[in-house]
Amino acid sequence: MKSARGLFLMVTLLGLFASGCATAVPVGSLYTDISTPQLIGDGDANYSKVGQATSNSYFALIAVGDSSIETAAKNGGITKIKFVDYKANNILGIIGTYTTYVYGD
């Protein structure tokens, strides 16, 4: 019984630490706080509106919310997207917040 628990714990910890390497953006195993640009649209830096959409994760097991570009544009009343930014904040995989910002007109 002890060896089964030890194996489970080892696999779980390995999975948590390795999951930081399996993403398109840099993610730390212990703490992440990043902002990355995502060039979508025409890249024109002149815009009149900003929309945002957020999703959250809990214990690296549950994720809720809609942080899609479409939702962020809708929330900002944007019909012509100029560019998009993405922000991620995650602490130990326990709680994470992921926000997409859409800029446009």
C-alpha positions, 0 to 999 in steps of 0.5 A, spaced: 500 500 500 505 504 501 509 503 494 502 505 491 501 511 494 508 513 493 508 511 486 501 515 485 505 521 489 511 521 484 507 521 478 502 526 480 508 531 482 512 529 475 505 531 471 505 538 475 512 539 474 512 537 466 506 540 465 509 547 464 513 545 458 507 542 454 504 549 453 505 554 447 507 560 452 512 560 458 509 557 464 513 556 470 512 550 475 511 554 481 509 561 479 507 564 472 505 571 471 506 573 464 503 577 458 504 575 451 502 579 445 498 575 440 498 579 433 492 577 430 488 582 426 491 588 422 496 590 427 494 597 427 496 600 434 491 605 433 484 603 437 478 606 440 476 600 444 479 594 449 475 588 451 477 582 455 475 575 457 477 571 463 478 564 465 480 561 471 483 554 473 483 551 480 488 545 483 490 544 475 484 540 475 478 544 474 478 550 469 472 555 468 470 561 464 471 563 457 477 567 455 476 566 447 478 572 443 471 572 440 468 573 447 473 579 449 471 582 442 464 582 444 465 584 451 468 590 448 464 592 443 469 590 438 468 588 430 474 590 427 480 587 431 487 590 431 491 586 436 490 581 442 494 580 448 494 575 453 496 575 460 497 568 465 497 568 472 498 561 476 501 559 483 503 552 484 497 550 479 492 551 485 489 557 482 490 560 475 487 566 472 488 567 464 485 573 461 485 575 453 485 583 451 482 585 444 484 592 442 480 594 436 474 599 433 
